[in-house]
Amino acid sequence: MISSNLSDVRSDIRGEIFYKALDLEKSGQKILKLNTGNPAAFGFKMPESIKNAITENIDAALGYCDLKGMAKARESIAKYHSENGIKGISADDVFITNGVSEAAYISVTALCSPGDEILVPTPCYSLWVNMIRLCGGKAVFYDCREDNEWQPDLEDIKKNITSKTKGILLINPNNPTGAVYSKEIVQGIYDLALEHNLVIFSDEIYDRLVYEGATHTPTASLGNEVLTLTFNGLSKSHCICGLRCGWMVVSGPEAKKVELKTALVTITSIRLCSNSTMQLAIPAALEDRAYTDEMISKTGRLYLQRKAAMEALNKIEGLSVMENKAALYLFPRVDTAKMGFKNDKEFALELLLDKKILIVAGSGFYAKDNNHFRIVALPKPEDMTTAINAIGDFIKERTK
């Protein structure tokens, strides 16, 4: 009765261990949820610029809007990405969606036929793998090298390209590793796509949450020869996850753009339009860069929480971690077998039961081993330190 396309679809971020945490909460136990990047749950507030934009213009959001999105919102998005180096785009190339999740679904549906292959990184945010599988496609994993700051392995990408390959996914800045890809790596992937006539899916939602010393290279800024979809949104940079504010921008050769946009219009018209209220926030948010810049400054919450997390993690014997260059996440390595666990999910479950801390096992991001986990660096610095010290105690207690 149930579609076979669902047979291998899952999300460990809100999977079995997450529901176990909810059961523990119902029994009166306090759980620290480090499983999902949800700033509001840790006290981050909506920027006043966004609050004012919505409350002062709410009547404009009462009816259906253009299926691509409100004109002013799309114009501001096109301006933002043009200023970041993407050439030849206009508001007509922008599709506003209910979060990047919907944009991923719409784009993969438009481009992926049953049996098509899309190259995706490992580790990989599970949204993309699930969308590919729901469309009957095949996610083919390429390596990101932990020994090279989680940069994609160009040779591994190259050897995985076949006659069935339709496109390549980049998640840059990366979730779950926090890596920011070098310009040389992004250029290498762009060149492979050009050589093999592939579409690029470039998830760049964390491009405004990049810490000092790192530079983000928008994939589509490298040229106009490859059909590229750039995905972005406001959930993290402006702490409004619940508004579900995302978008995609189509760039590349004009004939291919027209063909793809025609397909995207067909799909987006089915759902009439995305949420209109959140679209009121987009122009104000993209103008209000101070809000995000303050969070990642050396006195800002995100910076200080990240610093506290790294300092505490680096003190744990038997654990190693790369400092994240962007985003909200850290992806430490531990030897789960040495602690007597059969895999990383058992490690995560026992940590929850013992220390009441909810994490996500690395295998939930299709990591190739059972020795990683992801945490969000969203609690205040002192709470971050306390939580990681508890994880350290757990590892010490269980190490054989």
N, C-alpha and C positions, 0 to 999 in steps of 0.2 A: 504493500500500500504506500509506503514512504519512498520518495525519490531516491534512486541509487546514487545520485550526485551528492547526497548528504552523508554517504558512508564514511568519508574520511575528512569531514568538516568538523573543526573543533576550535575552541578558544580557551586556553588554560588560564588566561587572565581572569576570566569569570567561569572557571570550570569546577571540577569536583572539590578541589581544596578550598576554593572560594566559598562554595555552598556549605562546606564544613565549618568555615569561619562564621558564616551567618548563623548556623545552628548554635555555635558556642556563644555568640552574642545574645541569642534568644534565651539562653540559659543564664544570662547575667554576667558573662565574662567580657572583659574589655579587650578588644583586638586592635592592634596597630596594623592598619592596612597599607602595606608598601607594595601592593600589587598593581596599582593603576595610577596613571598620571592625571589626577583629578585635583587641581590646585584649590578649588573651593572647599574641599573636605579638610584642608589644612589651614583655613582662615584667610586665603587670598580673596580679595574683594574685586568686584567689577570696577573698572576705571570710571571715574566721573564723566569723562568725555563720552563714553559709550552709554552710560545711564542717561545722560542728558539728550543724546541723539535719539534714543528710543522713546523716552517719555515726551519729548517735545514734538515728535513726528509720528506718534503711534497711529493716528488716523490714516496715515498713508499706507499702513500695512494691513488694513482690514479686508481688502479684496485680493483676488488672485493677481499676481504680477506677471510680467513676461516670463515665459518658460525658462529662459536663460538667466533671469534675474533682473532686478531693478536697474535701470539705466545708470543712475549715479553710482551705484555700488560697482557695477561692471567697469565703468570708466575709471574709478579709483583703483581697481585691481589691475587694469591694463596699464595705468600710469605707474603703479608700484613695480610691476615686473619689467616694464620698459626701462625704468630708472636703474634696475638691477641688471640690465644688459641684454634683455631679450628683444630682438629686433623684429619689425614687421607685424606687430600685434596691435589689435584694437579691442574695444569693448565687445565687438562682434565675435571675438575668439574666446570669450570668457563664459563659462557656465557655472553659476552659483548653485551649490548643493547643500543638502542637510549633512554637513560634515564631510570630511574626506572619505569616510566610509561609503557614502552614497556615490561620490565621484568615482571611487574605485569600482564599485558595482556597475555603474553606467558605462564607464570606459572599457572595462573588460568584456561586458556584454556586447558592446559595439564592435569589438575587435577580435574576440576569441571564439572560434568555432570549435565544435567537438574534435578533440585530437590535436589541436594546436598546442604548441609548447611556448611557455614564457619563462625566461631565465630569471630567477629570483635569488637574492643573497641568502646565505646561511651564516649567522643567525638572521632571521627575518620576522618582521611584525606579522602575526598570523592572519590579519585581515586580508592581505594580498593573496596568500596561498589559498585561503578559503574562497575568495571570489573567483579565482581561476578554476578551482575544482567545481564550484557551483555551476559554472558555465560549460562544464564538460571538458575543460582544457587540462593540461598537465603542467604543474609547476616543476621546473628542473632547477636544482640548486647549484649555485656556484659559490666557491669558498671566499670568505673574508678571513684574512689571516690575522689571528690573534698576536702572532710574533711580529707583525708589522702594523700594530695599532689598529687592527681590524679593518685594514684597507682591502678592497676587492682584489682578487687574484686574476689579472687579465688573461693569463695563460689558461686558467681553469674556465673562464668564460668562453674563450675561443674554442676550446676542445668540446664544449657542450652545445655549440651551435650546430643544428642539423637542418635538413630540408623542411622540418616541421616547425622550426623556431619562428615565432611571430614577433616577439619583442623582448626587451630587457628592462627589468625593474631596478631602479636605484632608490635607496632610502638614504638620503643625504641632506642634513645630518641624520645619523642612524639611530633607530630604535630597534634593538635594545642596547647597543654597545656605547652610544654616545660619541661615536667616531665622526669626524668630519673628513671627507675624502679630499685628497690633494687634487690640484688642478690637473696634474699629469694623469692621474687615474681616471678622472672624469673625462678628460680628452681621449684617453685610450678606449673607454667604453663607447664614447660618441663615434670614434673612428670605426670601431667594430660594427656598430649599428649601421653606419653609412656603407661600409663595405658589403654587408650582407642584407641590406634593404630591410632593416628591422625598425619597429616602432620603439621609442623610449618612453617608459613610464617613470617620471621623476618625482618622488614624494619628498617635498622640501618643507613640510609644515614647521620644522624647527629652525628654519633659516634665520629667524630673529633672536634665537636663544643660543648664540655662539659666544663662547668665553674668550678672554684675551689670549692672543697668540695663535688663534685659528681663523682661517678665512674660508667662507663658504663660496663655492663656485656654482652658480645656477647652470644646470646642464644645457638648457636652451640658449644660454648666452654664448655658447661656443660656435654657433653657426645656424644657418637656416636651411641646411641640406637634409636634415633628418626630421621626420615627423615625430614631434615630441609633445607629450602631455605633462604639464607641470601642475602639481597638486600642492595646495596650501590652505591655510585657514587661520582662525583666531583663537581656537580652543585653548592653546597653551600659551601663546605669546601675550594674550590679554585675559587669560584665566576665566574663560566663559564657555567651558566644555558643554554645559547644558543647553546653550543656545544653538548648538550644532551648526556652526558657521564654517563652511568649507567652499572650495571652488577648484576648478581646473581651467588651465589655459592651453589652447591648442596653437602650436607654432610649427613652422617648417615649410616645405614646398607648397605653393598655393593650391595646386590641383589636389594634392593629398589632403590638405586642410579642408577643402570644400567637401570632399567625399566623406571624411570622418565627421565633420560638423553636421552633415545631412543625417547621418546615422544617429548622432547624439541628440539631435532635435527630435527624431522619431521616438527615442526612448524617453527623453525628458518630458515630452508632451503628454505621455501616458499619465505621469503623476502631476500634471497641470503646472505646478511650480514648487519651488522649495519654500521653506518658512519665510514669510515676508518680514516678520518682526526683526529677526536677526540681521536681515540685510540693511536695516537702518543703521546698524552699528559699523558697517564696513568702512565707509569714508572717514568717519571720525577715528576709528581705530588705526587705520593706515596713516593718518596724519599724526596721531598721538604716539610717536616713537619713544617719547620720554618715559612712559609707563614701563615699557619693556626694558629699555636701556637701564633704568634704575634697578630693576630686579637682578640684572646680571653684572652690575657694577661691583666694585670690591667692597662696597658697604651694603649691597642689596641682599635680599633674603636668599635668592637662588644661589648666588655666589657663596654666601657664608654657609648655607646648608651643604652645598657640594664640598666645600673645604672641610667642614666638620666630618662629613661622611668619609672622605678620603683619609683624613688623619686617623680616624678610628679603624678603618679597614686595614690600613697599612701596619697596624699594631697586632693584627691577628695572625698568629703562627699557623702556617698551612693554608693561607689564603693569599691570592694575588689578584690584582685588579689594575686595569688601565684607567687613568684619570679621564673622565669624559670631557671631550672638547666642546660639547654642545648638549642641548636637550636636558631632560630631567632624570636620566637613568644611569645606573652603574651596573656592570655585568661581571661580578667577581667569579673567580675560579676556585673550587675546592675539590678535594679528592673524596668523593662520596663513598667509594668502596672502602677506603681506609677507615672510615667511620662506621663501617658495617652496614651501609645502606645498599640495597640492590639497584637503586637508581636515584636520580635527582628529585623525582616526584615524592619518593618516600622521605628523602631529606627534608623537602619543603613541608610535608604533612607533619612530620615529627617536630619540626621547629615550631609550627603553629600550635601543636598540642602542648609542647613543653614551655615555650616562651611567649605564646600568644601573639606572634608576629607572622603576618601573611606576606609571603613573597611569591614569585613565579619561577618555577623550574626552567632552566635553560632549554630543555627539550620542548617547552611550550612555544619557543621561537625557532624550532627546528635546528637547534645546535646539534652538531654531529656527535657529541659525547654526552655523558651524564654528569658533568662536573661544573656546571655554571648555574647561576641564578640571577634574576634581575630584581633590583629594588629601585624605588623612586626616592629621590632626594628632596622630598617636599616637607617633612616635619621641620620645625624650628631647630636651629643648630644644637641646642642642648638635648632636645628629644631625639635628634638624629644620632648623636653620640651615644645616648643611653640605649637606643635600639640596637645599634651595631655592636656595642659592648656585649649586649645580651646574645647576639648571634655568635660573637667570639666565644663567649662562655659555653654556648651550646656545642660549638665545634670542638672546643677543648675537652668537654665532658665526654663527647662521643668518639674522639680519636683513639684508636687502638694502638 
